[in-house]
Amino acid sequence: MLQRRRAIPGTWVRFGVVLLVVALSVGLIGGGALAAKKRVVWQVHWSDFQIEGIYKGDKLVTRGLKQWVEEYQKSHPDVEIVLQTVPMEEYLNKLMVAQAAGTGPDIISVLNTWGPQLVNDGVLDRVPGDLASDVKNNFIPVAVEGAGVDGGIWGIPFEVGNYALVYNKKHLQEAGFSGPPKTWDELVDMGAKLTRRKKDGTVERYGFAFLAGWESAVVHPYLGLLWSLGGEYLAPDFKRAAFNSPEGVKALEAELALFKKGATDVSASVWEFPQGRVSMMIMASWYESSLKQAFGADYEATVGVAPVPAINGRSVNAAYSWWMSVNAQSKVKKEAWDFVRWFTAQPLPDGTTRMGTYQAENIGSIPPRKGDLSGHPEQLNDLYTKVFVQELAHARHEPNVLQGAEIKSVLWHEIVEAWHGRKSPQQALDDAARQINQILKEFYG
Amino acid sequence: MALVSKQARQTVTGYLFLAPALIFYAIFLVIPVAMSVYISFTNWNMLGPLERARRVGFSHYVYLLTADEMFAASLKNTVIYALGTVFVGMAVALGIALLINQLRASALWRFLIFAPVVTPAIAVGRIWSGIYHPSGGYLNELLRLVGLPPQQWLSSAELALPSIMITAIWAGVGATVIVFIAGLRNVPAQYYDAARIDGASPWHEFWYVTLPMLRPTVLFLSVTGLIGAWQVFDLVYSMAIGGTESGTTPARAVMVVALYLYMTAFRNLRAGRATAGALILFVIIFVITLVLLRVLRRGGLEAYE
């Protein structure tokens, strides 16, 4: 018994020594190897299949981000690209918290609305000259406009978003319409005729639904109408709001006509389009795969896409963009930019880039580089995306203004007040302008 | 001398025992609170370094209390939400507790009534969003059956907050019921016996015996309930702001303080203003708790002494 008691500490001591030796040698050997490998953290907002790739059975049919990263690492064994996935709605929060703690990612996906703040607070590193020239020369104008803050380029645009009218072909045919509406008045008229009600007055199927639920969803389509009518969102020097003009009121009244004529109401939701409960909606380009999945074999026979009906003879499309930028606080800036260059700017033999291929084939969104736009006809000229790509020709990028998200939120809340009939269009826009002017005064004097 | 030395030794030993707790509180409570107070006087947005943030004095406090319409709306909505969910919830819970207390298989009933409490708020929000759905939800189907017009429960500016409150009461009533049942079982039987000998009706028994004896329980539930209700976030976020099918409820109609703080800090990049709002919320909760403690302090057996 006594011997056993003595034996236990002895065993533990020996075990500890062995562990220590193993740990030290692993630390020395492994640590040496790890120290040579530069670790570049890239925080992305993409989901599982966008990261892991799309498989049919065991066969990889569409590359995910992971496979691109693996390819890079093969040719750059000294670099490790670590993908950190964060849901889109939490992306900025996580970035802010990490940045405050000094642990921000090396490569950041930037939504243009956040751009000016990130530039102002020194979060973003200046884009190297060759890449900035590449953006200016090889990207579509709306994307170049989108990546600019104070005259500089602050990221490589990898996605540009805009809007179109998505409609249910079968619903339109059933109601005797030969095609989608071309003018806003036609949209209102057709929307009202397409709406089906039950005996008690509840809506069974909406003729039209607005995209809603977050600031861009509500404000972007409104900006399209406002710009089409010749109005302005903000003054060019960002010192005051400009949307509470007669054009701005007319644009909001045009939206309200859909409510007043019974084409839609505040319960109408674009997310019910796949269930056949909505006939027409103003939607963004990223909704394609959800619709394909929802309608399955019926997709082509059901889904139609057309430009947003013109309000004033011409249609202007509000656009937004995402950029790939490098953290100014990163300790591996060179490696990070090298990877960004390889992924977004180094052309493949067919003139496309890796990022463009990834965006077009996997994400299903519109890559803003000219070579990528023409290099993926199968994906970008299809039933859904074609119209969005065409509409980019007369798209206008939302302004990159400090507190852009807050300003848009104010306008969003006031537009929704008008949708609910709680405020007249003029009152809602004046209230929004008053609050926004206060924000602009704080930041632009 | 020896006595003083012994006392000093005891004091030191006492503080040594307290030290881990004190250090813990300093790191996780005192320092963050002090930092929050400091941040509330700056224009920090969490992106740049705090030391570079502009100091703005009391301007966030002044703005929030005098000019910020959304903060004012959020305070009003939170008061309505807190008072409604806590006191209506308590009344409902007391009724259920009295019923369950007299039923057989009360453990089964307690389990059933408690089930929603352990369901995550986001799931509760999702389920109730379905129940409230304007065309396919059970609630409107029910209204239709009894010949009443269907309602836009979550999309209507007038109904959205009450609808969320009903969900909150449903989700939280179980915990309140359990506490009430415990309170009810602590009322000594002789009080009821005495009341009955004096000819008290069941109503008199409830009003003059049960309710006064439950005062400590009511105090506990009011204080904890109100503190919780003041901080409501997930249910409103999932049902009306970020998670509804349409998401078109006017924000002003459903904005509560915690949601306002979240939006202000993380969406509008105003950590300084959000922190000032959080401190205002803290003062409000503190004052209300003090008032409640004062009003309901005496209760139970103590009230009879």
Chai-1 contact restraints between the chains, C-beta under 6 A:
chainA,res_idxA,chainB,res_idxB,connection_type,confidence,min_distance_angstrom,max_distance_angstrom,comment,restraint_id
A,N93,B,F266,contact,1.0,0.0,6.0,A-B,restraint_1
A,M96,B,M46,contact,1.0,0.0,6.0,A-B,restraint_2
A,M96,B,L47,contact,1.0,0.0,6.0,A-B,restraint_3
A,Q99,B,L47,contact,1.0,0.0,6.0,A-B,restraint_4
A,A100,B,M46,contact,1.0,0.0,6.0,A-B,restraint_5
A,Q117,B,L269,contact,1.0,0.0,6.0,A-B,restraint_6
A,D121,B,L47,contact,1.0,0.0,6.0,A-B,restraint_7
A,D121,B,G48,contact,1.0,0.0,6.0,A-B,restraint_8
A,V123,B,L47,contact,1.0,0.0,6.0,A-B,restraint_9
A,T202,B,S135,contact,1.0,0.0,6.0,A-B,restraint_10
A,T202,B,P150,contact,1.0,0.0,6.0,A-B,restraint_11
A,A212,B,S246,contact,1.0,0.0,6.0,A-B,restraint_12
A,A212,B,G247,contact,1.0,0.0,6.0,A-B,restraint_13
A,A212,B,T248,contact,1.0,0.0,6.0,A-B,restraint_14
A,G213,B,G247,contact,1.0,0.0,6.0,A-B,restraint_15
A,V266,B,S155,contact,1.0,0.0,6.0,A-B,restraint_16
A,V266,B,T248,contact,1.0,0.0,6.0,A-B,restraint_17
A,S267,B,P134,contact,1.0,0.0,6.0,A-B,restraint_18
A,S267,B,Q152,contact,1.0,0.0,6.0,A-B,restraint_19
A,S267,B,S155,contact,1.0,0.0,6.0,A-B,restraint_20
A,S267,B,S246,contact,1.0,0.0,6.0,A-B,restraint_21
A,S269,B,E245,contact,1.0,0.0,6.0,A-B,restraint_22
A,S269,B,S246,contact,1.0,0.0,6.0,A-B,restraint_23
A,W271,B,E245,contact,1.0,0.0,6.0,A-B,restraint_24
A,A405,B,R267,contact,1.0,0.0,6.0,A-B,restraint_25
A,E406,B,N268,contact,1.0,0.0,6.0,A-B,restraint_26
A,H413,B,A251,contact,1.0,0.0,6.0,A-B,restraint_27
A,V416,B,T248,contact,1.0,0.0,6.0,A-B,restraint_28
A,V416,B,P250,contact,1.0,0.0,6.0,A-B,restraint_29
A,E417,B,P250,contact,1.0,0.0,6.0,A-B,restraint_30
A,H420,B,A157,contact,1.0,0.0,6.0,A-B,restraint_31
A,H420,B,P250,contact,1.0,0.0,6.0,A-B,restraint_32
